[in-house]
């Protein structure tokens, strides 16, 4: 390498070193800058993350800063949440969360009636949810219904939540914004006396039910039960039936004729042999003689009396009156009335007002209306109907009788007079609309003026016999413009006097013409005699049974619906032509209970228990003292009943009906697992049995056998369709010689496994469903009766029969829910053909 090359290289290297140093310096500087930037970015990110965490924490704490309100029903919870808005969580307990265990008595009698309350089956998740919400709540408000059962629910909730938080009771009479917010702003303490009353009622019911029922299982039939209140309610139905059977009709007569004046036709009736004293016509010859005496003669007017009668409006509804009027006017059962009323109370989604509670609390025996609502009502009547239709002074109603009135509840009324029935039309279901209108009209009429009725009574004399004609006209309708009691409506339809039962006064028959004393008037038609027979007391219908329960102090208005349902569900009572009639089982069980448990079955005793519960609620008496006194007498009666109660399972009642299978046999009424049946006296030589029906007159009708389509797989004889506790089943006609018993199946093969058929079964809640007989290999089950028809939408092999109010009868696919109208299926033609035949 030449020098010049060396110099050149050295120069280049020097320049390169300088450049490298410069680059290195730059790189270092750049690295420092990058590091700074990275550090800044990291710091920013960290700050952001911290800010996010803080925000999340703040947000989370904000979410947790709420007040918890616990109510009974989800629909009420939904309505109340809308009223309270932010800052509140509202959850429903879905009724009771705890109760006595089903598997045992749950009451330790030896340990001073200590109660073992356990979570109700299926409520564990609900309790956990409430506990979770309660943990983070700043305040807890318990708002179940304002009766004893509601108070018990509140106590049970408080027990499950624990004492870590401030728990207060909230009471409101109506689910409206004002009522709810006022209640939350003014909470109260839990009412321990009211809870004690509920516990007493529950323990008494448990002692009676769990101690008497096993005796009945042993002596009568497995699965039946006794109840402290339901058995006494059954007693009044059975005793009414006894009265009817013991009644001997008596013949009596009446004489009727018609007169006419100035184009007005009116009726007159025989009154008596004295103008001031009514004569009862029980002798046919004497009656015919009167008719013979006056026929073709003129009748002289000897007296004309006119008087003005004023009729007062009645108070708004109590629970029992609502049930009675709904039964009489709308044909509702007590249960149906309470279900619909519950919906109206808890809240309905309306077009104009949002979700609102439309009526006040529907379990009450008070007739009171709060002053604010009373004033609003009077203003409404004045504006809508005019001053003359408004009562001159506010009418303050008071409950009749000595029984305790739950005055805090008010009577049942609309929550606001803005919610008129017309404005709600379309928002309410038909049943809701009908019941709401009934409540509305009753409330409006309660502050209206009296109805004024002009009544005229004319007395005629002919051949020493006296006749009367009565007439009335509504001079001023007053409150009747809006509402008439069912009894008054019935009376007005027959032209009668709606609130007078005086037999000495002939009933009004409409408006009479102007008639003067001294006039001689001929009969246009008649007079003629009519034959009558005295009638036995009528069987109870829904309304009259509720009235009887109330009058005799059996249960409480809030329990009437469940009492009536229970005695029907137990098979003790059935409805025949809309009237309650005790079954043979009900009659026998009732009489056995009266004989063995006279105190428990005593109406006066049951009514007295209600008074004792009231005293416990008022703090006048301790609840355990009531239980001790009850148990002392009841325990002795139990032991005696176990020994002395007759065994119905061994009892056989002769019918006088000859056996259809053997020559000298007679059918006896026997008791089996599924109730009464007819069996031949010659059993076991003759196995003839039949189901039967007992008519109102006591006559026994043998029901035709319902034969199954397939023969017995064991002996080849016919299979008979029977009804049991769990629905229909089939049994060999030679039972018990051949013990073949099979589930009742429909002739439809399961489209999934292609092996089993659908068997009719009953769920634990009593609902019929159809399950594959190939279970457990095939778990196919349907709620609707299956029919063999491929679904037009998905091709599934069966469709279920479904009927709704909206769409009528249809077939619905259980897989894809596609529906086909019944008329468009081949089964409609088959059904029409069967009906013709």
Protein Blocks (a to p, Z undefined) as FASTA:
>chain_A
ZZklmmmmmmmmmmmmmmmmmmmmmmmmmmmmmmmmmmmmmmmmmmmmmmmmmmmmmmmm
mmmmccddddfblklmmmmmmmnmgoiacddeeiafbdcdfkbnopafknooiacdddde
hilmmmmmmmmmmmmpmbdcdfbdfbfklmmmmmmmmmmnopmbccdddddfbdcfklmm
mmmmmccdddfklmmmmmmmmmmmmmmmmmmmmmmmmmmoghiacdfklmmmmmmmmmmm
mmmmmpccdddddddddddeehiacddddfbjcfkbccddfbfklmmmmmmmmgopacdd
fbdcdddddddddddddfklmmmmmmmmnopafklmmmmmmmmmnopcdfklopadfbdc
fbdcbfbdcfklmmmmmmmmmmmnojklpcfbacddddedjbdcdfknopaddfbfklgf
klmgojacfklmmmmmmmmmmmmmmmcccdddddddddddeehiacdddddddfbgklml
moccfklmmmmmnopafkbcbfklccdebjcddddehiacddfehcdddddddddddddd
fklmmmmmmmnopajfklmmmmmmmmmmnopacceehiacddfklmmmmmmmmmmmmmlm
pmklmmmmmmmmmmmmnopacfklmmmmmmmmmmmmmmmmmmmmccfklpccdehiacfk
bmkbccdddddfkocadddfklckbccdcdddddfkopacdddddddfbdcfklopacdd
dddfkoccdddfkbckbmcdcddddfbdcfklomaccdddddfkopacdddfkbckbmcd
cfbdcdddddfklopabdcddddfklopadddfklopacdfklpmklmmmmmmmmZZ
